[in-house]
Amino acid sequence: MPRAHITLDRQAVIAPVRRRTFGSFVEHLGRCVYTGLYEPGHPTANDDGFRMDVVELVKELGSTTIRYPGGNFVSGFRWEDSVGPREQRPVRRDLAWHALESNQVGLDEFAKWLKLTDSELMLAVNVATRGILPALDLLEYANHPSGTALSDLRVANGTPDPHDIRMWCLGNEMDGPWQTGFMTADDYGKIAARTAAAMKMADKDLELVVCGSSGSGMPTFGDWERTVLEHAYDHVDYVSCHAYYQEHDGDLGSFLASATDMDYFIDTVVATADHVGFKKRSDKKINISFDEWNVWYLKEHMESQKLDTEWRHAPRQLEDTYTVADAVVVGNLLMTLLKRSDRVTSASLAQLVNVIAPIMTEPGGAAWRQTTFYPFSITSRLASGEVIRPVVDAPTYQTGRHGEASVIDAVATVDEDRSAVFLVNRDLEEAAQITIDVRSLGSSRIAEAVTLADSDVYAKNTLAEQHRVSPAANTTAAIADGVLTIDLPPVSWTAIALR
């Protein structure tokens, strides 16, 4: 059995645990909104048409900040379509996902849903096909108390209190040729800077996110961030990162090491942002909003995608069903985001319901947890206080895509009266015996130890078998004389809570 030793030092603080790290993403795509969040007539629907079975799962998931309404969708979106009397809202074509948008759920309705889940809204504005004035109009409608044309319109529409939205995204993936209205870095940097400056004239305390590269594999990656930030650095607070991972050609070992690529991505963007800051002689630091991340079987989607000439409402799109291995990777990616909490201060798991999501629903029927639900919900519940950097002494292995990777990965958080350790075993065949020096944490007992694993790493939760995969108590965990020992099954994710 492979062995690994981990040392935890309470003083090795990286940064506070950022609650916005546990954000998610709702886009008007597929069945995320319609028959996902919103389904009037469903047995659990409230008076506003929202599925309360989904609300309860979202609360259990522990998501904090929700990015909305896109995504690619936002680049063709006219926000005015989605407010006011529902019977007067126009049906529009969404070019991004080749679907019809009914606009029956808009800003005011979504804000009501957020209150049910105790979540914060991160709102995206369309800078691709619209521009500065519509963004200012949306800001006025959303945030101004009353006494102006658009704030009074919101009041007349039944929302007397302002939404007070703090985080705003300036478009989405503007480097991507798939994006309606995509731009060069120079063109986007200029419009983003002007839009940001205007929005901060209205409210200087807004937190604005400028678009970084839509992926580290883009040919302009790095240079895009540099050019955009040279224009917008003084006016924005975050640069976005997007990353999706999947198993390629049966190479499970590389897939399990996906977090090493995310770490490289973050390093590169931080270095680029700081380079621009140094050039500008600025004391300001640009943080990262990793506002799209997940496992997504994009290759299979692209290969199977056929242009559907029929325009439909809420078609089934991107409904990946996740495996145990996928859940281990998602848990590991979230561990990496925690480890980078010094600069990644906001993140959004993409997406929330039905579309590459931890929660699935059936129209008129059940809602259930995907395998990926569990590492996210448990980490959100247990992680608090400060993130500390572990020292991991473990075997390594060679991957085909990401070079050398540690068999064991770990991160820990510590609070006044509790701490938590999160672990991954990437070994494909063998369990690992772990010893963890926790003396510095002052922990004397194990409050909880759970592991997500299965003899079939491709096991899934489905409509027919909704509870096929779930975490189980790890009975090997023990603590004595300040040393915690635990065995980790192959291809597994584990969380330990200490008191």
C-alpha positions, 0 to 999 in steps of 0.5 A: 500500500502506497504511503504518504505523510502530510504536515499541517502548520496552523501558521502556514496561512494562505488566505481566508476561506472565501465564501464566494469560492462556492459560487455557481452559475445559472444560464438560460441554456437548455433546461437549467432555468425552465423545468430546472429552477422554474416549473409552474405546475410541478408538485413542489412549485411555489406561488412564483413557479419555482421548484422547491425540491430544487431550492432545498438541494441548492441550499444543501449544495451550499452555493453562495454567489450565482452568476447569471444570466450567462454565459454565451447567452448574454451576448445576444440578451436584451435585459428589457425583454425580461422585466415587466408583465409576463404576458407582454414579454417577447419570445426571442431567438437565442443564437448561442444555443439555437433555442427560443427564449420565452423571458418568463424568468428575468432579473426580478424573478431570479432575485426572488429565487436567490432569496429562497436559497440565500445566494448573492447575484453576480450579474453579466451585462451584454457588451458584445452586441450592445454597449455602455448605455444599456449597461448603465440602464440595467444598473439603474433599474437593478440598484437605484432605490427610486426616483428615476425612470428605470428605478421607478419602472422596477418599483412599478413592476413589483420590486420596491427594494433595489437588488443592490447587486455588487458583482458585475461581469463585463460580457462573456468569453469575448475572445471566442469566435463562437461568441456573438459579437466576439472581439479582438483583445484591443477592441474588447479592452477599450469597450470594457474599460469605458463601460467599467468607468461609466458604471463606477461613475454611477457606483464607485463600490461596484466589483467588476469582472473583465473577461480573461481568456475563455480557456488556457488552450486559446491561441491568444492566452496570456497576451489577451489578458495583458492587452485587455488589462492594459486598457481596463486595469484601473477600472476593474477588480477581477479578471475571469478564468474559465476551465473545463476538463474531461477524460480523453481517450481512456487516459484516466490518470491524466484526467485525475491530475486536472487540478495541476493544469488549473493551478498552472492556469491561475499562475499564468493569469496572476503573473500577467495581471501583476505584470500589467500592474507593475508597468502601471506602477499601481498598488492595486491587485487584480484578483481572479473570478474563476467563474466557469469551472467543471468537468464537461464532456465538450469533445463528445458534445462537439462531435455529436452536435448537429445543427437543429433547424427547429427552434425550441423552448428549453431543449435538453442540452449538455446534460452530462451524467457524472461518474465517481471519477468525475466527482473526484476531479471536481473535488480536487479542482475545488481544493485547488481553488481553495489553495489559491484563495490569496488571488482566486476570491470568487468562483462559479461551478458551471452550471447549477441544474441539468446543464453540466450540473450537480443537480438533475431534474425530470419535468414533473418528476424528481430532482436528484444529486449527481456524484459531483454534488457531494464534494462541493456540498461537503467542502462548502459546509466544512471549510471555514476560517483560513486556508493553510498550505499542507506539506505533502510527502507522497509518491508521484506518477507520470501523466500523458497530459500534465507531466508529473503529478502527486498521487496524493493531493491535500488542502486544509482549513482551520477555524477557531474551534474546528478544522478540515482536511480534504484529500484525493487519492489519484492512484488507479488501483491501490489504496493509500495509507496517509499519516497527517501531523495535526498537532499544530491544529490543536485537534483532539477528535474526529467529528466526521470522515467521509470518502467518495469512492466506488469499485466502479469508478464510472458508476453514476446516479441516474433517474432510475438509480438516484442514490447509486453513488454517495459518500460513506463514512471512512472507518479507518480514520483515527487520531492519537498523539496529534497524528491522524491516520486514514486509508484512502481507496483508489480514485477517491475524494475524502473530507475529514472534520476535526474538533 
